[in-house]
Amino acid sequence: MSFSLKHCVLGVTLATSMVGCAVVPPHSGENPADPFETVNRQTHAFNMKLDELILHPLAVNYVEYVPKPVQTGVSNFFQNLGELDNTLNNLLQGKLADGGVSFVRFLVNSTIGVAGIFDVASHWNLAHAPEDFGQTLGKWGVPQGPYIVWPMLGYSTVRDSIGKGVSVAMNPMTYISEADQEWHWLGWSASGVYMVNERAQLLATDAMLGTALDPYVAIRDAYLQHRLSMVWDGNPPIELPADEFEDEEF
């Protein structure tokens, strides 16, 4: 599940008005993978403040008060919405078997699994095979481009930002909420639940991030390494293209 353009515009507006003065080190922008570091750090500061004031408290209460089976059902629901995106990108990468399995997962979980709330497909040994268009572009040899931190949307690259746009187009919720003005509330509500659910799954990483000398760099490096691994299915080449991942700074 991803945000639509209206969510991005709202985030940019809020970031402009709330960021203030984030601390920017003198070497900002020198890393080839992050030429927009000065702006990115400002946006990162806004995202962290938003997390501190809203997302983190909501996530903590979500974990504490929402029954675990309900949390699992919510995660399953949003995962199922992404199966069409997985189907398309597995096929575009030539992974025909995984593409077929992803489509069957969507059909099974959307019907027998009650709109995806129950992951019946996994119990039938139909393995989840996540792929997105950012990974597909990487497979096709498109460079990742500069690292970007978007207001509210989080961490990305130029290539992954394009991929997120395709994910929005492949998400059924996009068309349900946009089809009729009366259903707009559904899109906003689903986006909010999605954010809280995703944040709840990251609570365990808070302590580790808190010990980092520079949380911005820690998040950036972790994101770029994770995406590189995903593009290469966990087996990135030893020698990488010069513009693919030059960030080894800690």
ROSEPA-917058 format. One record per residue (C-alpha): residue number from 1; x, y, z. Coordinates in nm, 2 decimals, decimal comma. Example, Ala and Ser with C-alpha at 12.3 -4.5 7.8 and 13.67 -1.06 7.14 Angstrom:
# residues 2
ATOM | nr | px | py | pz
ATOM | 1 | 1,23 | -0,45 | 0,78
ATOM | 2 | 1,37 | -0,11 | 0,71
# end
This chain:
# residues 250
ATOM | nr | px | py | pz
ATOM | 1 | 0,00 | 0,00 | 0,00
ATOM | 2 | 0,14 | 0,34 | -0,10
ATOM | 3 | 0,04 | 0,70 | -0,07
ATOM | 4 | -0,12 | 0,89 | -0,36
ATOM | 5 | 0,01 | 1,22 | -0,49
ATOM | 6 | -0,22 | 1,42 | -0,26
ATOM | 7 | -0,04 | 1,26 | 0,04
ATOM | 8 | 0,30 | 1,36 | -0,10
ATOM | 9 | 0,19 | 1,72 | -0,16
ATOM | 10 | 0,06 | 1,73 | 0,20
ATOM | 11 | 0,39 | 1,60 | 0,33
ATOM | 12 | 0,59 | 1,86 | 0,14
ATOM | 13 | 0,38 | 2,14 | 0,28
ATOM | 14 | 0,41 | 2,01 | 0,63
ATOM | 15 | 0,79 | 1,96 | 0,59
ATOM | 16 | 0,83 | 2,32 | 0,47
ATOM | 17 | 0,65 | 2,46 | 0,77
ATOM | 18 | 0,78 | 2,22 | 1,05
ATOM | 19 | 1,14 | 2,12 | 0,98
ATOM | 20 | 1,32 | 2,42 | 1,13
ATOM | 21 | 1,70 | 2,39 | 1,14
ATOM | 22 | 1,83 | 2,04 | 1,12
ATOM | 23 | 2,20 | 1,99 | 1,19
ATOM | 24 | 2,38 | 1,94 | 0,87
ATOM | 25 | 2,75 | 1,84 | 0,88
ATOM | 26 | 3,01 | 2,02 | 0,68
ATOM | 27 | 3,07 | 1,72 | 0,45
ATOM | 28 | 2,71 | 1,70 | 0,35
ATOM | 29 | 2,66 | 1,62 | -0,02
ATOM | 30 | 3,00 | 1,48 | -0,07
ATOM | 31 | 2,88 | 1,12 | -0,08
ATOM | 32 | 2,82 | 1,02 | -0,45
ATOM | 33 | 2,52 | 0,82 | -0,35
ATOM | 34 | 2,36 | 1,11 | -0,16
ATOM | 35 | 2,42 | 1,44 | -0,35
ATOM | 36 | 2,10 | 1,59 | -0,20
ATOM | 37 | 2,21 | 1,52 | 0,16
ATOM | 38 | 2,16 | 1,87 | 0,28
ATOM | 39 | 1,79 | 1,87 | 0,18
ATOM | 40 | 1,75 | 1,50 | 0,27
ATOM | 41 | 1,87 | 1,57 | 0,63
ATOM | 42 | 1,61 | 1,84 | 0,66
ATOM | 43 | 1,34 | 1,61 | 0,55
ATOM | 44 | 1,47 | 1,33 | 0,77
ATOM | 45 | 1,45 | 1,57 | 1,07
ATOM | 46 | 1,08 | 1,64 | 0,98
ATOM | 47 | 1,00 | 1,27 | 0,95
ATOM | 48 | 1,17 | 1,19 | 1,28
ATOM | 49 | 0,97 | 1,47 | 1,45
ATOM | 50 | 0,65 | 1,34 | 1,29
ATOM | 51 | 0,74 | 0,99 | 1,42
ATOM | 52 | 0,81 | 1,12 | 1,77
ATOM | 53 | 0,48 | 1,32 | 1,80
ATOM | 54 | 0,24 | 1,09 | 1,61
ATOM | 55 | 0,35 | 0,76 | 1,46
ATOM | 56 | 0,56 | 0,62 | 1,75
ATOM | 57 | 0,29 | 0,68 | 2,02
ATOM | 58 | 0,02 | 0,53 | 1,79
ATOM | 59 | 0,23 | 0,23 | 1,71
ATOM | 60 | 0,31 | 0,16 | 2,07
ATOM | 61 | -0,06 | 0,18 | 2,16
ATOM | 62 | -0,15 | -0,03 | 1,86
ATOM | 63 | 0,08 | -0,31 | 1,97
ATOM | 64 | -0,03 | -0,29 | 2,33
ATOM | 65 | -0,41 | -0,27 | 2,28
ATOM | 66 | -0,49 | -0,43 | 1,95
ATOM | 67 | -0,51 | -0,81 | 1,97
ATOM | 68 | -0,23 | -1,00 | 1,80
ATOM | 69 | -0,46 | -1,19 | 1,56
ATOM | 70 | -0,61 | -0,85 | 1,45
ATOM | 71 | -0,26 | -0,72 | 1,38
ATOM | 72 | -0,17 | -1,03 | 1,18
ATOM | 73 | -0,49 | -0,99 | 0,98
ATOM | 74 | -0,41 | -0,62 | 0,91
ATOM | 75 | -0,06 | -0,72 | 0,79
ATOM | 76 | -0,20 | -1,00 | 0,57
ATOM | 77 | -0,46 | -0,76 | 0,42
ATOM | 78 | -0,20 | -0,51 | 0,30
ATOM | 79 | 0,04 | -0,78 | 0,19
ATOM | 80 | -0,24 | -0,93 | -0,02
ATOM | 81 | -0,30 | -0,59 | -0,19
ATOM | 82 | 0,06 | -0,60 | -0,31
ATOM | 83 | 0,03 | -0,94 | -0,48
ATOM | 84 | -0,07 | -0,79 | -0,81
ATOM | 85 | 0,24 | -0,57 | -0,80
ATOM | 86 | 0,44 | -0,88 | -0,72
ATOM | 87 | 0,28 | -1,06 | -1,01
ATOM | 88 | 0,36 | -0,79 | -1,26
ATOM | 89 | 0,72 | -0,75 | -1,15
ATOM | 90 | 0,80 | -1,12 | -1,13
ATOM | 91 | 0,68 | -1,16 | -1,48
ATOM | 92 | 0,87 | -0,85 | -1,60
ATOM | 93 | 1,19 | -1,00 | -1,45
ATOM | 94 | 1,13 | -1,34 | -1,62
ATOM | 95 | 1,03 | -1,52 | -1,30
ATOM | 96 | 0,73 | -1,68 | -1,46
ATOM | 97 | 0,67 | -1,94 | -1,18
ATOM | 98 | 0,69 | -1,67 | -0,91
ATOM | 99 | 0,46 | -1,45 | -1,11
ATOM | 100 | 0,20 | -1,73 | -1,14
ATOM | 101 | 0,22 | -1,81 | -0,77
ATOM | 102 | 0,18 | -1,44 | -0,67
ATOM | 103 | -0,14 | -1,42 | -0,88
ATOM | 104 | -0,28 | -1,74 | -0,74
ATOM | 105 | -0,20 | -1,61 | -0,39
ATOM | 106 | -0,40 | -1,30 | -0,46
ATOM | 107 | -0,70 | -1,50 | -0,59
ATOM | 108 | -0,69 | -1,75 | -0,30
ATOM | 109 | -0,64 | -1,49 | -0,02
ATOM | 110 | -0,89 | -1,25 | -0,17
ATOM | 111 | -1,16 | -1,51 | -0,17
ATOM | 112 | -1,10 | -1,79 | 0,07
ATOM | 113 | -0,88 | -1,57 | 0,29
ATOM | 114 | -1,16 | -1,31 | 0,32
ATOM | 115 | -1,02 | -1,01 | 0,14
ATOM | 116 | -0,67 | -1,11 | 0,24
ATOM | 117 | -0,72 | -1,11 | 0,61
ATOM | 118 | -0,62 | -1,47 | 0,63
ATOM | 119 | -0,31 | -1,59 | 0,45
ATOM | 120 | -0,45 | -1,92 | 0,33
ATOM | 121 | -0,21 | -1,93 | 0,04
ATOM | 122 | 0,09 | -1,97 | 0,27
ATOM | 123 | -0,07 | -2,27 | 0,44
ATOM | 124 | -0,10 | -2,42 | 0,09
ATOM | 125 | 0,28 | -2,37 | 0,04
ATOM | 126 | 0,23 | -2,09 | -0,21
ATOM | 127 | 0,54 | -1,88 | -0,11
ATOM | 128 | 0,53 | -1,50 | -0,10
ATOM | 129 | 0,76 | -1,36 | -0,37
ATOM | 130 | 0,78 | -0,98 | -0,32
ATOM | 131 | 0,90 | -0,78 | -0,61
ATOM | 132 | 0,85 | -0,41 | -0,71
ATOM | 133 | 0,92 | -0,20 | -1,01
ATOM | 134 | 1,22 | -0,04 | -0,85
ATOM | 135 | 1,37 | -0,39 | -0,83
ATOM | 136 | 1,26 | -0,46 | -1,19
ATOM | 137 | 1,44 | -0,15 | -1,32
ATOM | 138 | 1,75 | -0,26 | -1,12
ATOM | 139 | 1,73 | -0,60 | -1,29
ATOM | 140 | 1,71 | -0,42 | -1,63
ATOM | 141 | 2,03 | -0,23 | -1,55
ATOM | 142 | 1,88 | 0,11 | -1,46
ATOM | 143 | 2,11 | 0,29 | -1,21
ATOM | 144 | 1,95 | 0,36 | -0,87
ATOM | 145 | 2,02 | 0,73 | -0,89
ATOM | 146 | 2,06 | 0,96 | -0,59
ATOM | 147 | 1,92 | 0,88 | -0,25
ATOM | 148 | 1,61 | 1,07 | -0,16
ATOM | 149 | 1,42 | 1,12 | 0,16
ATOM | 150 | 1,05 | 1,21 | 0,09
ATOM | 151 | 0,83 | 1,39 | 0,35
ATOM | 152 | 0,61 | 1,12 | 0,51
ATOM | 153 | 0,69 | 0,87 | 0,24
ATOM | 154 | 1,03 | 0,80 | 0,37
ATOM | 155 | 1,35 | 0,67 | 0,22
ATOM | 156 | 1,40 | 0,60 | -0,15
ATOM | 157 | 1,61 | 0,66 | -0,46
ATOM | 158 | 1,52 | 0,80 | -0,79
ATOM | 159 | 1,47 | 0,45 | -0,93
ATOM | 160 | 1,27 | 0,34 | -0,63
ATOM | 161 | 1,05 | 0,65 | -0,64
ATOM | 162 | 0,95 | 0,55 | -0,99
ATOM | 163 | 0,88 | 0,20 | -0,86
ATOM | 164 | 0,66 | 0,34 | -0,59
ATOM | 165 | 0,45 | 0,51 | -0,85
ATOM | 166 | 0,39 | 0,19 | -1,03
ATOM | 167 | 0,30 | 0,02 | -0,70
ATOM | 168 | 0,03 | 0,28 | -0,65
ATOM | 169 | -0,10 | 0,21 | -0,99
ATOM | 170 | -0,11 | -0,16 | -0,92
ATOM | 171 | -0,28 | -0,13 | -0,58
ATOM | 172 | -0,66 | -0,20 | -0,60
ATOM | 173 | -0,72 | 0,05 | -0,32
ATOM | 174 | -0,61 | 0,33 | -0,55
ATOM | 175 | -0,91 | 0,28 | -0,77
ATOM | 176 | -1,16 | 0,21 | -0,50
ATOM | 177 | -1,09 | 0,53 | -0,31
ATOM | 178 | -1,06 | 0,74 | -0,63
ATOM | 179 | -1,37 | 0,60 | -0,81
ATOM | 180 | -1,62 | 0,80 | -0,61
ATOM | 181 | -1,58 | 1,11 | -0,38
ATOM | 182 | -1,78 | 0,92 | -0,11
ATOM | 183 | -1,50 | 0,66 | -0,09
ATOM | 184 | -1,21 | 0,91 | -0,04
ATOM | 185 | -1,23 | 0,85 | 0,34
ATOM | 186 | -1,14 | 0,48 | 0,27
ATOM | 187 | -0,82 | 0,57 | 0,10
ATOM | 188 | -0,71 | 0,81 | 0,38
ATOM | 189 | -0,81 | 0,56 | 0,65
ATOM | 190 | -0,63 | 0,27 | 0,49
ATOM | 191 | -0,32 | 0,48 | 0,45
ATOM | 192 | -0,33 | 0,57 | 0,82
ATOM | 193 | -0,38 | 0,22 | 0,93
ATOM | 194 | -0,10 | 0,10 | 0,70
ATOM | 195 | 0,15 | 0,35 | 0,84
ATOM | 196 | 0,07 | 0,26 | 1,20
ATOM | 197 | 0,09 | -0,11 | 1,12
ATOM | 198 | 0,43 | -0,07 | 0,94
ATOM | 199 | 0,57 | 0,15 | 1,22
ATOM | 200 | 0,46 | -0,11 | 1,48
ATOM | 201 | 0,67 | -0,37 | 1,30
ATOM | 202 | 0,98 | -0,14 | 1,33
ATOM | 203 | 0,95 | -0,07 | 1,71
ATOM | 204 | 1,21 | -0,34 | 1,78
ATOM | 205 | 1,47 | -0,14 | 1,58
ATOM | 206 | 1,43 | 0,18 | 1,78
ATOM | 207 | 1,69 | 0,09 | 2,04
ATOM | 208 | 1,95 | 0,00 | 1,77
ATOM | 209 | 1,89 | 0,33 | 1,59
ATOM | 210 | 1,92 | 0,52 | 1,92
ATOM | 211 | 2,28 | 0,40 | 1,96
ATOM | 212 | 2,39 | 0,51 | 1,61
ATOM | 213 | 2,64 | 0,80 | 1,60
ATOM | 214 | 2,45 | 0,95 | 1,31
ATOM | 215 | 2,10 | 0,80 | 1,27
ATOM | 216 | 2,06 | 0,96 | 0,93
ATOM | 217 | 2,37 | 0,78 | 0,79
ATOM | 218 | 2,27 | 0,45 | 0,96
ATOM | 219 | 1,92 | 0,46 | 0,80
ATOM | 220 | 2,06 | 0,56 | 0,46
ATOM | 221 | 2,33 | 0,29 | 0,45
ATOM | 222 | 2,09 | 0,02 | 0,57
ATOM | 223 | 1,83 | 0,12 | 0,31
ATOM | 224 | 2,07 | 0,12 | 0,02
ATOM | 225 | 2,22 | -0,21 | 0,12
ATOM | 226 | 1,88 | -0,37 | 0,17
ATOM | 227 | 1,76 | -0,25 | -0,17
ATOM | 228 | 2,08 | -0,37 | -0,34
ATOM | 229 | 2,03 | -0,71 | -0,18
ATOM | 230 | 1,66 | -0,72 | -0,30
ATOM | 231 | 1,75 | -0,63 | -0,66
ATOM | 232 | 2,00 | -0,92 | -0,67
ATOM | 233 | 1,78 | -1,16 | -0,47
ATOM | 234 | 2,02 | -1,17 | -0,18
ATOM | 235 | 2,33 | -1,23 | -0,39
ATOM | 236 | 2,47 | -0,90 | -0,51
ATOM | 237 | 2,79 | -0,92 | -0,72
ATOM | 238 | 3,12 | -0,86 | -0,56
ATOM | 239 | 3,21 | -0,58 | -0,80
ATOM | 240 | 2,92 | -0,34 | -0,84
ATOM | 241 | 2,87 | -0,07 | -1,10
ATOM | 242 | 3,03 | 0,25 | -0,99
ATOM | 243 | 2,70 | 0,44 | -0,95
ATOM | 244 | 2,50 | 0,15 | -0,80
ATOM | 245 | 2,64 | 0,16 | -0,45
ATOM | 246 | 2,93 | 0,38 | -0,35
ATOM | 247 | 2,82 | 0,44 | 0,01
ATOM | 248 | 3,03 | 0,26 | 0,25
ATOM | 249 | 3,05 | 0,55 | 0,50
ATOM | 250 | 2,97 | 0,49 | 0,87
# end
